[in-house]
Amino acid sequence: MAGGAESCTDLLRCMYNLTDLDMQVLQLLLKEGPARAEDLADRLGRDRSTVYRSLQKMVSCQVVSKEARSLERGGYYHIYTSVPRDLLKDRLSHCIEEWHSRVSSLLENFDEDLDSI
């Protein structure tokens, strides 16, 4: 497969530009369910700010969702949840279809683009 993608995990990495840490965080959320950034950092043996950046990236990609929860004594914290597998699959499929459409459009102008070099 192009770009070395041989599994669905590889497709996720490629289409969303996910790092090894991003994938570790996502896999943990998929296996163990919703969690706070601090808890994920502890489980992965990583700094909280590093895990937080990974979570923010995946929230922006809509691979992970973030929910604010209130503390009894005031304040709040965030819980991160992976999107359901079927939704993740649908979103990945949509990304691939969009990519295919863009690449097909580029290929229509292949000769003209090469001639302009």
Chimera marker file (.cmm) of the C-alpha trace (Angstrom):
<marker_set name="trace">
<marker id="1" x="0.000" y="0.000" z="0.000" r="1" g="1" b="0" radius="0.5"/>
<marker id="2" x="1.225" y="3.547" z="-0.723" r="1" g="1" b="0" radius="0.5"/>
<marker id="3" x="3.269" y="5.272" z="1.958" r="1" g="1" b="0" radius="0.5"/>
<marker id="4" x="3.815" y="2.040" z="3.853" r="1" g="1" b="0" radius="0.5"/>
<marker id="5" x="0.234" y="1.908" z="5.188" r="1" g="1" b="0" radius="0.5"/>
<marker id="6" x="-0.497" y="-1.738" z="5.883" r="1" g="1" b="0" radius="0.5"/>
<marker id="7" x="-3.165" y="-1.531" z="8.576" r="1" g="1" b="0" radius="0.5"/>
<marker id="8" x="-6.037" y="0.643" z="9.741" r="1" g="1" b="0" radius="0.5"/>
<marker id="9" x="-3.720" y="1.991" z="12.435" r="1" g="1" b="0" radius="0.5"/>
<marker id="10" x="-1.365" y="3.139" z="9.683" r="1" g="1" b="0" radius="0.5"/>
<marker id="11" x="-4.285" y="4.842" z="7.925" r="1" g="1" b="0" radius="0.5"/>
<marker id="12" x="-5.200" y="6.689" z="11.125" r="1" g="1" b="0" radius="0.5"/>
<marker id="13" x="-1.596" y="7.804" z="11.548" r="1" g="1" b="0" radius="0.5"/>
<marker id="14" x="-1.379" y="8.980" z="7.954" r="1" g="1" b="0" radius="0.5"/>
<marker id="15" x="-4.744" y="10.700" z="7.544" r="1" g="1" b="0" radius="0.5"/>
<marker id="16" x="-4.634" y="12.518" z="10.902" r="1" g="1" b="0" radius="0.5"/>
<marker id="17" x="-0.846" y="12.879" z="11.144" r="1" g="1" b="0" radius="0.5"/>
<marker id="18" x="-0.802" y="11.033" z="14.477" r="1" g="1" b="0" radius="0.5"/>
<marker id="19" x="2.444" y="10.337" z="16.310" r="1" g="1" b="0" radius="0.5"/>
<marker id="20" x="3.365" y="7.238" z="18.295" r="1" g="1" b="0" radius="0.5"/>
<marker id="21" x="2.247" y="9.007" z="21.470" r="1" g="1" b="0" radius="0.5"/>
<marker id="22" x="-1.045" y="10.044" z="19.885" r="1" g="1" b="0" radius="0.5"/>
<marker id="23" x="-1.683" y="6.418" z="18.958" r="1" g="1" b="0" radius="0.5"/>
<marker id="24" x="-0.786" y="5.221" z="22.468" r="1" g="1" b="0" radius="0.5"/>
<marker id="25" x="-3.198" y="7.731" z="23.988" r="1" g="1" b="0" radius="0.5"/>
<marker id="26" x="-5.949" y="6.818" z="21.522" r="1" g="1" b="0" radius="0.5"/>
<marker id="27" x="-5.474" y="3.088" z="22.074" r="1" g="1" b="0" radius="0.5"/>
<marker id="28" x="-5.641" y="3.580" z="25.835" r="1" g="1" b="0" radius="0.5"/>
<marker id="29" x="-8.869" y="5.565" z="25.515" r="1" g="1" b="0" radius="0.5"/>
<marker id="30" x="-10.347" y="2.936" z="23.194" r="1" g="1" b="0" radius="0.5"/>
<marker id="31" x="-9.434" y="0.089" z="25.566" r="1" g="1" b="0" radius="0.5"/>
<marker id="32" x="-10.066" y="1.667" z="28.962" r="1" g="1" b="0" radius="0.5"/>
<marker id="33" x="-12.623" y="4.372" z="28.252" r="1" g="1" b="0" radius="0.5"/>
<marker id="34" x="-12.799" y="8.039" z="29.272" r="1" g="1" b="0" radius="0.5"/>
<marker id="35" x="-9.926" y="9.491" z="31.289" r="1" g="1" b="0" radius="0.5"/>
<marker id="36" x="-8.327" y="12.715" z="32.497" r="1" g="1" b="0" radius="0.5"/>
<marker id="37" x="-5.057" y="13.887" z="30.938" r="1" g="1" b="0" radius="0.5"/>
<marker id="38" x="-3.294" y="13.364" z="34.274" r="1" g="1" b="0" radius="0.5"/>
<marker id="39" x="-4.428" y="9.744" z="34.466" r="1" g="1" b="0" radius="0.5"/>
<marker id="40" x="-3.357" y="9.033" z="30.900" r="1" g="1" b="0" radius="0.5"/>
<marker id="41" x="0.027" y="10.639" z="31.560" r="1" g="1" b="0" radius="0.5"/>
<marker id="42" x="0.516" y="8.453" z="34.637" r="1" g="1" b="0" radius="0.5"/>
<marker id="43" x="-0.472" y="5.280" z="32.755" r="1" g="1" b="0" radius="0.5"/>
<marker id="44" x="1.893" y="6.104" z="29.887" r="1" g="1" b="0" radius="0.5"/>
<marker id="45" x="4.734" y="7.381" z="32.050" r="1" g="1" b="0" radius="0.5"/>
<marker id="46" x="4.745" y="10.698" z="30.209" r="1" g="1" b="0" radius="0.5"/>
<marker id="47" x="4.582" y="14.329" z="31.255" r="1" g="1" b="0" radius="0.5"/>
<marker id="48" x="1.041" y="15.669" z="31.623" r="1" g="1" b="0" radius="0.5"/>
<marker id="49" x="1.695" y="18.616" z="29.279" r="1" g="1" b="0" radius="0.5"/>
<marker id="50" x="2.925" y="16.241" z="26.557" r="1" g="1" b="0" radius="0.5"/>
<marker id="51" x="-0.183" y="14.077" z="26.843" r="1" g="1" b="0" radius="0.5"/>
<marker id="52" x="-2.357" y="17.196" z="26.974" r="1" g="1" b="0" radius="0.5"/>
<marker id="53" x="-0.886" y="18.441" z="23.660" r="1" g="1" b="0" radius="0.5"/>
<marker id="54" x="-1.569" y="15.045" z="22.125" r="1" g="1" b="0" radius="0.5"/>
<marker id="55" x="-5.169" y="15.147" z="23.358" r="1" g="1" b="0" radius="0.5"/>
<marker id="56" x="-5.688" y="18.692" z="22.065" r="1" g="1" b="0" radius="0.5"/>
<marker id="57" x="-4.424" y="17.631" z="18.646" r="1" g="1" b="0" radius="0.5"/>
<marker id="58" x="-6.815" y="14.677" z="18.548" r="1" g="1" b="0" radius="0.5"/>
<marker id="59" x="-9.716" y="16.822" z="19.776" r="1" g="1" b="0" radius="0.5"/>
<marker id="60" x="-9.060" y="19.222" z="16.881" r="1" g="1" b="0" radius="0.5"/>
<marker id="61" x="-9.052" y="16.224" z="14.488" r="1" g="1" b="0" radius="0.5"/>
<marker id="62" x="-12.330" y="14.993" z="16.048" r="1" g="1" b="0" radius="0.5"/>
<marker id="63" x="-10.744" y="11.667" z="16.978" r="1" g="1" b="0" radius="0.5"/>
<marker id="64" x="-11.182" y="12.413" z="20.696" r="1" g="1" b="0" radius="0.5"/>
<marker id="65" x="-13.855" y="14.442" z="22.480" r="1" g="1" b="0" radius="0.5"/>
<marker id="66" x="-13.408" y="16.613" z="25.569" r="1" g="1" b="0" radius="0.5"/>
<marker id="67" x="-16.016" y="17.174" z="28.266" r="1" g="1" b="0" radius="0.5"/>
<marker id="68" x="-15.757" y="19.570" z="31.201" r="1" g="1" b="0" radius="0.5"/>
<marker id="69" x="-16.911" y="18.226" z="34.562" r="1" g="1" b="0" radius="0.5"/>
<marker id="70" x="-17.478" y="20.263" z="37.708" r="1" g="1" b="0" radius="0.5"/>
<marker id="71" x="-15.734" y="19.668" z="40.995" r="1" g="1" b="0" radius="0.5"/>
<marker id="72" x="-17.869" y="19.692" z="44.158" r="1" g="1" b="0" radius="0.5"/>
<marker id="73" x="-15.791" y="22.469" z="45.733" r="1" g="1" b="0" radius="0.5"/>
<marker id="74" x="-15.699" y="24.587" z="42.609" r="1" g="1" b="0" radius="0.5"/>
<marker id="75" x="-13.638" y="24.453" z="39.479" r="1" g="1" b="0" radius="0.5"/>
<marker id="76" x="-13.679" y="21.846" z="36.768" r="1" g="1" b="0" radius="0.5"/>
<marker id="77" x="-11.621" y="19.218" z="34.995" r="1" g="1" b="0" radius="0.5"/>
<marker id="78" x="-11.735" y="17.620" z="31.565" r="1" g="1" b="0" radius="0.5"/>
<marker id="79" x="-12.523" y="14.050" z="30.623" r="1" g="1" b="0" radius="0.5"/>
<marker id="80" x="-11.311" y="12.799" z="27.249" r="1" g="1" b="0" radius="0.5"/>
<marker id="81" x="-13.091" y="10.085" z="25.315" r="1" g="1" b="0" radius="0.5"/>
<marker id="82" x="-12.260" y="8.453" z="22.012" r="1" g="1" b="0" radius="0.5"/>
<marker id="83" x="-15.032" y="8.740" z="19.476" r="1" g="1" b="0" radius="0.5"/>
<marker id="84" x="-16.862" y="5.430" z="19.008" r="1" g="1" b="0" radius="0.5"/>
<marker id="85" x="-15.064" y="3.010" z="16.707" r="1" g="1" b="0" radius="0.5"/>
<marker id="86" x="-17.832" y="3.066" z="14.087" r="1" g="1" b="0" radius="0.5"/>
<marker id="87" x="-17.757" y="6.878" z="13.959" r="1" g="1" b="0" radius="0.5"/>
<marker id="88" x="-13.964" y="6.843" z="13.788" r="1" g="1" b="0" radius="0.5"/>
<marker id="89" x="-14.191" y="4.400" z="10.883" r="1" g="1" b="0" radius="0.5"/>
<marker id="90" x="-16.767" y="6.595" z="9.102" r="1" g="1" b="0" radius="0.5"/>
<marker id="91" x="-14.654" y="9.727" z="9.586" r="1" g="1" b="0" radius="0.5"/>
<marker id="92" x="-11.539" y="7.954" z="8.351" r="1" g="1" b="0" radius="0.5"/>
<marker id="93" x="-13.428" y="6.698" z="5.313" r="1" g="1" b="0" radius="0.5"/>
<marker id="94" x="-14.648" y="10.236" z="4.595" r="1" g="1" b="0" radius="0.5"/>
<marker id="95" x="-11.089" y="11.614" z="4.871" r="1" g="1" b="0" radius="0.5"/>
<marker id="96" x="-9.839" y="8.985" z="2.445" r="1" g="1" b="0" radius="0.5"/>
<marker id="97" x="-12.635" y="9.767" z="-0.020" r="1" g="1" b="0" radius="0.5"/>
<marker id="98" x="-11.842" y="13.508" z="0.158" r="1" g="1" b="0" radius="0.5"/>
<marker id="99" x="-8.131" y="12.798" z="-0.318" r="1" g="1" b="0" radius="0.5"/>
<marker id="100" x="-8.866" y="10.546" z="-3.297" r="1" g="1" b="0" radius="0.5"/>
<marker id="101" x="-11.038" y="13.213" z="-4.879" r="1" g="1" b="0" radius="0.5"/>
<marker id="102" x="-8.344" y="15.906" z="-4.453" r="1" g="1" b="0" radius="0.5"/>
<marker id="103" x="-5.605" y="13.657" z="-5.837" r="1" g="1" b="0" radius="0.5"/>
<marker id="104" x="-7.781" y="12.646" z="-8.795" r="1" g="1" b="0" radius="0.5"/>
<marker id="105" x="-8.339" y="16.324" z="-9.589" r="1" g="1" b="0" radius="0.5"/>
<marker id="106" x="-4.605" y="16.954" z="-9.477" r="1" g="1" b="0" radius="0.5"/>
<marker id="107" x="-3.939" y="14.057" z="-11.816" r="1" g="1" b="0" radius="0.5"/>
<marker id="108" x="-6.291" y="15.547" z="-14.400" r="1" g="1" b="0" radius="0.5"/>
<marker id="109" x="-3.725" y="18.344" z="-14.807" r="1" g="1" b="0" radius="0.5"/>
<marker id="110" x="-0.693" y="16.071" z="-14.649" r="1" g="1" b="0" radius="0.5"/>
<marker id="111" x="0.757" y="16.875" z="-18.098" r="1" g="1" b="0" radius="0.5"/>
<marker id="112" x="0.186" y="20.624" z="-17.822" r="1" g="1" b="0" radius="0.5"/>
<marker id="113" x="1.769" y="20.740" z="-14.366" r="1" g="1" b="0" radius="0.5"/>
<marker id="114" x="4.846" y="18.803" z="-15.512" r="1" g="1" b="0" radius="0.5"/>
<marker id="115" x="5.207" y="21.010" z="-18.589" r="1" g="1" b="0" radius="0.5"/>
<marker id="116" x="5.235" y="24.132" z="-16.393" r="1" g="1" b="0" radius="0.5"/>
<marker id="117" x="8.307" y="22.970" z="-14.436" r="1" g="1" b="0" radius="0.5"/>
<link id1="1" id2="2" r="1" g="1" b="0" radius="0.2"/>
<link id1="2" id2="3" r="1" g="1" b="0" radius="0.2"/>
<link id1="3" id2="4" r="1" g="1" b="0" radius="0.2"/>
<link id1="4" id2="5" r="1" g="1" b="0" radius="0.2"/>
<link id1="5" id2="6" r="1" g="1" b="0" radius="0.2"/>
<link id1="6" id2="7" r="1" g="1" b="0" radius="0.2"/>
<link id1="7" id2="8" r="1" g="1" b="0" radius="0.2"/>
<link id1="8" id2="9" r="1" g="1" b="0" radius="0.2"/>
<link id1="9" id2="10" r="1" g="1" b="0" radius="0.2"/>
<link id1="10" id2="11" r="1" g="1" b="0" radius="0.2"/>
<link id1="11" id2="12" r="1" g="1" b="0" radius="0.2"/>
<link id1="12" id2="13" r="1" g="1" b="0" radius="0.2"/>
<link id1="13" id2="14" r="1" g="1" b="0" radius="0.2"/>
<link id1="14" id2="15" r="1" g="1" b="0" radius="0.2"/>
<link id1="15" id2="16" r="1" g="1" b="0" radius="0.2"/>
<link id1="16" id2="17" r="1" g="1" b="0" radius="0.2"/>
<link id1="17" id2="18" r="1" g="1" b="0" radius="0.2"/>
<link id1="18" id2="19" r="1" g="1" b="0" radius="0.2"/>
<link id1="19" id2="20" r="1" g="1" b="0" radius="0.2"/>
<link id1="20" id2="21" r="1" g="1" b="0" radius="0.2"/>
<link id1="21" id2="22" r="1" g="1" b="0" radius="0.2"/>
<link id1="22" id2="23" r="1" g="1" b="0" radius="0.2"/>
<link id1="23" id2="24" r="1" g="1" b="0" radius="0.2"/>
<link id1="24" id2="25" r="1" g="1" b="0" radius="0.2"/>
<link id1="25" id2="26" r="1" g="1" b="0" radius="0.2"/>
<link id1="26" id2="27" r="1" g="1" b="0" radius="0.2"/>
<link id1="27" id2="28" r="1" g="1" b="0" radius="0.2"/>
<link id1="28" id2="29" r="1" g="1" b="0" radius="0.2"/>
<link id1="29" id2="30" r="1" g="1" b="0" radius="0.2"/>
<link id1="30" id2="31" r="1" g="1" b="0" radius="0.2"/>
<link id1="31" id2="32" r="1" g="1" b="0" radius="0.2"/>
<link id1="32" id2="33" r="1" g="1" b="0" radius="0.2"/>
<link id1="33" id2="34" r="1" g="1" b="0" radius="0.2"/>
<link id1="34" id2="35" r="1" g="1" b="0" radius="0.2"/>
<link id1="35" id2="36" r="1" g="1" b="0" radius="0.2"/>
<link id1="36" id2="37" r="1" g="1" b="0" radius="0.2"/>
<link id1="37" id2="38" r="1" g="1" b="0" radius="0.2"/>
<link id1="38" id2="39" r="1" g="1" b="0" radius="0.2"/>
<link id1="39" id2="40" r="1" g="1" b="0" radius="0.2"/>
<link id1="40" id2="41" r="1" g="1" b="0" radius="0.2"/>
<link id1="41" id2="42" r="1" g="1" b="0" radius="0.2"/>
<link id1="42" id2="43" r="1" g="1" b="0" radius="0.2"/>
<link id1="43" id2="44" r="1" g="1" b="0" radius="0.2"/>
<link id1="44" id2="45" r="1" g="1" b="0" radius="0.2"/>
<link id1="45" id2="46" r="1" g="1" b="0" radius="0.2"/>
<link id1="46" id2="47" r="1" g="1" b="0" radius="0.2"/>
<link id1="47" id2="48" r="1" g="1" b="0" radius="0.2"/>
<link id1="48" id2="49" r="1" g="1" b="0" radius="0.2"/>
<link id1="49" id2="50" r="1" g="1" b="0" radius="0.2"/>
<link id1="50" id2="51" r="1" g="1" b="0" radius="0.2"/>
<link id1="51" id2="52" r="1" g="1" b="0" radius="0.2"/>
<link id1="52" id2="53" r="1" g="1" b="0" radius="0.2"/>
<link id1="53" id2="54" r="1" g="1" b="0" radius="0.2"/>
<link id1="54" id2="55" r="1" g="1" b="0" radius="0.2"/>
<link id1="55" id2="56" r="1" g="1" b="0" radius="0.2"/>
<link id1="56" id2="57" r="1" g="1" b="0" radius="0.2"/>
<link id1="57" id2="58" r="1" g="1" b="0" radius="0.2"/>
<link id1="58" id2="59" r="1" g="1" b="0" radius="0.2"/>
<link id1="59" id2="60" r="1" g="1" b="0" radius="0.2"/>
<link id1="60" id2="61" r="1" g="1" b="0" radius="0.2"/>
<link id1="61" id2="62" r="1" g="1" b="0" radius="0.2"/>
<link id1="62" id2="63" r="1" g="1" b="0" radius="0.2"/>
<link id1="63" id2="64" r="1" g="1" b="0" radius="0.2"/>
<link id1="64" id2="65" r="1" g="1" b="0" radius="0.2"/>
<link id1="65" id2="66" r="1" g="1" b="0" radius="0.2"/>
<link id1="66" id2="67" r="1" g="1" b="0" radius="0.2"/>
<link id1="67" id2="68" r="1" g="1" b="0" radius="0.2"/>
<link id1="68" id2="69" r="1" g="1" b="0" radius="0.2"/>
<link id1="69" id2="70" r="1" g="1" b="0" radius="0.2"/>
<link id1="70" id2="71" r="1" g="1" b="0" radius="0.2"/>
<link id1="71" id2="72" r="1" g="1" b="0" radius="0.2"/>
<link id1="72" id2="73" r="1" g="1" b="0" radius="0.2"/>
<link id1="73" id2="74" r="1" g="1" b="0" radius="0.2"/>
<link id1="74" id2="75" r="1" g="1" b="0" radius="0.2"/>
<link id1="75" id2="76" r="1" g="1" b="0" radius="0.2"/>
<link id1="76" id2="77" r="1" g="1" b="0" radius="0.2"/>
<link id1="77" id2="78" r="1" g="1" b="0" radius="0.2"/>
<link id1="78" id2="79" r="1" g="1" b="0" radius="0.2"/>
<link id1="79" id2="80" r="1" g="1" b="0" radius="0.2"/>
<link id1="80" id2="81" r="1" g="1" b="0" radius="0.2"/>
<link id1="81" id2="82" r="1" g="1" b="0" radius="0.2"/>
<link id1="82" id2="83" r="1" g="1" b="0" radius="0.2"/>
<link id1="83" id2="84" r="1" g="1" b="0" radius="0.2"/>
<link id1="84" id2="85" r="1" g="1" b="0" radius="0.2"/>
<link id1="85" id2="86" r="1" g="1" b="0" radius="0.2"/>
<link id1="86" id2="87" r="1" g="1" b="0" radius="0.2"/>
<link id1="87" id2="88" r="1" g="1" b="0" radius="0.2"/>
<link id1="88" id2="89" r="1" g="1" b="0" radius="0.2"/>
<link id1="89" id2="90" r="1" g="1" b="0" radius="0.2"/>
<link id1="90" id2="91" r="1" g="1" b="0" radius="0.2"/>
<link id1="91" id2="92" r="1" g="1" b="0" radius="0.2"/>
<link id1="92" id2="93" r="1" g="1" b="0" radius="0.2"/>
<link id1="93" id2="94" r="1" g="1" b="0" radius="0.2"/>
<link id1="94" id2="95" r="1" g="1" b="0" radius="0.2"/>
<link id1="95" id2="96" r="1" g="1" b="0" radius="0.2"/>
<link id1="96" id2="97" r="1" g="1" b="0" radius="0.2"/>
<link id1="97" id2="98" r="1" g="1" b="0" radius="0.2"/>
<link id1="98" id2="99" r="1" g="1" b="0" radius="0.2"/>
<link id1="99" id2="100" r="1" g="1" b="0" radius="0.2"/>
<link id1="100" id2="101" r="1" g="1" b="0" radius="0.2"/>
<link id1="101" id2="102" r="1" g="1" b="0" radius="0.2"/>
<link id1="102" id2="103" r="1" g="1" b="0" radius="0.2"/>
<link id1="103" id2="104" r="1" g="1" b="0" radius="0.2"/>
<link id1="104" id2="105" r="1" g="1" b="0" radius="0.2"/>
<link id1="105" id2="106" r="1" g="1" b="0" radius="0.2"/>
<link id1="106" id2="107" r="1" g="1" b="0" radius="0.2"/>
<link id1="107" id2="108" r="1" g="1" b="0" radius="0.2"/>
<link id1="108" id2="109" r="1" g="1" b="0" radius="0.2"/>
<link id1="109" id2="110" r="1" g="1" b="0" radius="0.2"/>
<link id1="110" id2="111" r="1" g="1" b="0" radius="0.2"/>
<link id1="111" id2="112" r="1" g="1" b="0" radius="0.2"/>
<link id1="112" id2="113" r="1" g="1" b="0" radius="0.2"/>
<link id1="113" id2="114" r="1" g="1" b="0" radius="0.2"/>
<link id1="114" id2="115" r="1" g="1" b="0" radius="0.2"/>
<link id1="115" id2="116" r="1" g="1" b="0" radius="0.2"/>
<link id1="116" id2="117" r="1" g="1" b="0" radius="0.2"/>
</marker_set>
